[in-house]
Amino acid sequence: LGIGDFCQFGHLPVHPIAMIPDFACNADGLMQSPLLFADHDVAHMCVLSGVSMDKPGPQANVALPEAVLKSSGHRFALRQMLLDHTPVSLDGLKPGLRILQFHLLHENGPRFAARFLEGDNLAFPQCLEAVTGTLRWKRAGYDPDDRKITDHEAVQAALWGARLLCQWRAAGFEPFDEQQVAVCAETFRAQDLPLLQRHLDFIERHRGNLRQMFIAGYGACTEDTQQRYLIETLFFSRLGVLSATRQTLFDSYDPQIGLCNLDNTDLAYFVALTSTELRDEIETCTGDKLPGNLLLASDAPQP
């Protein structure tokens, strides 16, 4: 079973448990014995045990995002919105959306996945971490066919997914039909994609300065040797955006996944856009004015 399979039945309280006669070579990026692999699936079952069969509608308790993600009916509506009703004009984003849905409905339990739905301003960085993480620091746990996505496609898919999640929340988590998704897509293509491209161009113009700004101001160096330079940061979690306490900013070589020069400057940049002080610091560091607001910024204290 692959990501595509889990996307098809992930809305249901159905929990496959692998019973295999040999070692699993790539379970979450690790080699696991038959017993450990089955235990891994049981753990997923426990995390998702709160999902129950029902139908979406006003009779369901959808006051909290966590309740939405425990409802099989709402989970099915989410799958339709993200994948089944994707307009032809955005069809190229489906691989990234498939990864996003896999994280929302399988990799994360309802309690954590609810964070993707709790705040309009944090939805995009949360979605971006899920998609880019699959392509970068978590890539060893995914099949090559699931990683055939460019960084550019990943960012676009994450932003489209975030916009849909925010509009779904604003609509009281009522199911979106194809026409509603199509209307959202028209706005996304006309407004969000051109603005996103300006931000991506900004990152490419100033990637070196941005990377050094994040390293100098918010880095916690964990290794600096002839073999490897690894620096992590704590500021993502302090801004309330991402789950991990520490997140890699730059890694010259990751021996587990085999990647050289793993660079999360783009992820750090989009997280920083949620802070007024960090936006000001970016403009001071680069000597360039940021493009228009892709995300609203808060006046929360700088980490």
Secondary structure as the mmCIF struct_conf table of DSSP 4:
data_model
#
loop_
_struct_conf.conf_type_id
_struct_conf.id
_struct_conf.beg_label_comp_id
_struct_conf.beg_label_asym_id
_struct_conf.beg_label_seq_id
_struct_conf.end_label_comp_id
_struct_conf.end_label_asym_id
_struct_conf.end_label_seq_id
HELX_RH_AL_P HELX_RH_AL_P1 ILE A 3 PHE A 9
TURN_TY1_P TURN_TY1_P1 GLY A 10 HIS A 11
BEND BEND1 LEU A 12 PRO A 13
BEND BEND2 PRO A 21 ASP A 22
STRN STRN1 ALA A 24 ALA A 27
TURN_TY1_P TURN_TY1_P2 ASP A 28 GLY A 29
STRN STRN2 LEU A 30 GLN A 32
HELX_RH_AL_P HELX_RH_AL_P2 PRO A 34 VAL A 47
TURN_TY1_P TURN_TY1_P3 LEU A 48 GLY A 50
STRN STRN3 SER A 52 SER A 52
BEND BEND3 GLY A 57 GLY A 57
TURN_TY1_P TURN_TY1_P4 PRO A 58 GLN A 59
BEND BEND4 ALA A 60 ALA A 60
BEND BEND5 ALA A 63 LEU A 64
HELX_RH_AL_P HELX_RH_AL_P3 PRO A 65 VAL A 68
TURN_TY1_P TURN_TY1_P5 LEU A 69 LYS A 70
STRN STRN4 SER A 71 SER A 71
HELX_RH_AL_P HELX_RH_AL_P4 SER A 72 ARG A 79
HELX_RH_PI_P HELX_RH_PI_P1 GLN A 80 ASP A 84
TURN_TY1_P TURN_TY1_P6 HIS A 85 HIS A 85
HELX_RH_3T_P HELX_RH_3T_P1 VAL A 88 LEU A 93
HELX_RH_AL_P HELX_RH_AL_P5 LYS A 94 PHE A 102
HELX_RH_PI_P HELX_RH_PI_P2 HIS A 103 GLU A 107
BEND BEND6 ASN A 108 ASN A 108
HELX_RH_AL_P HELX_RH_AL_P6 PRO A 110 ALA A 113
HELX_RH_3T_P HELX_RH_3T_P2 ALA A 114 LEU A 117
BEND BEND7 GLU A 118 GLU A 118
HELX_RH_AL_P HELX_RH_AL_P7 ASP A 120 LEU A 135
TURN_TY1_P TURN_TY1_P7 ARG A 136 LYS A 138
HELX_RH_3T_P HELX_RH_3T_P3 ARG A 139 GLY A 141
BEND BEND8 TYR A 142 TYR A 142
HELX_RH_3T_P HELX_RH_3T_P4 PRO A 144 ARG A 147
HELX_RH_AL_P HELX_RH_AL_P8 ASP A 151 ALA A 170
TURN_TY1_P TURN_TY1_P8 ALA A 171 PHE A 173
HELX_LH_PP_P HELX_LH_PP_P1 GLU A 174 PHE A 176
HELX_RH_AL_P HELX_RH_AL_P9 GLU A 178 THR A 187
HELX_RH_PI_P HELX_RH_PI_P3 PHE A 188 ASP A 192
HELX_RH_AL_P HELX_RH_AL_P10 LEU A 193 TYR A 218
STRN STRN5 GLY A 219 ASP A 224
BEND BEND9 THR A 225 GLN A 227
STRN STRN6 TYR A 229 THR A 233
BEND BEND10 LEU A 234 LEU A 234
HELX_RH_AL_P HELX_RH_AL_P11 PHE A 235 ARG A 238
TURN_TY1_P TURN_TY1_P9 LEU A 239 GLY A 240
BEND BEND11 SER A 243 SER A 243
BEND BEND12 THR A 245 ARG A 246
STRN STRN7 GLN A 247 ASP A 254
TURN_TY1_P TURN_TY1_P10 PRO A 255 GLY A 258
STRN STRN8 LEU A 259 ASP A 263
HELX_RH_AL_P HELX_RH_AL_P12 THR A 265 ALA A 272
TURN_TY1_P TURN_TY1_P11 LEU A 273 THR A 274
STRN STRN9 SER A 275 SER A 275
HELX_RH_AL_P HELX_RH_AL_P13 THR A 276 THR A 286
TURN_TY1_P TURN_TY1_P12 GLY A 287 GLY A 287
BEND BEND13 ASP A 288 ASP A 288
BEND BEND14 GLY A 292 GLY A 292
BEND BEND15 LEU A 294 LEU A 295
STRN STRN10 SER A 298 SER A 298
HELX_LH_PP_P HELX_LH_PP_P2 ALA A 300 GLN A 302
#
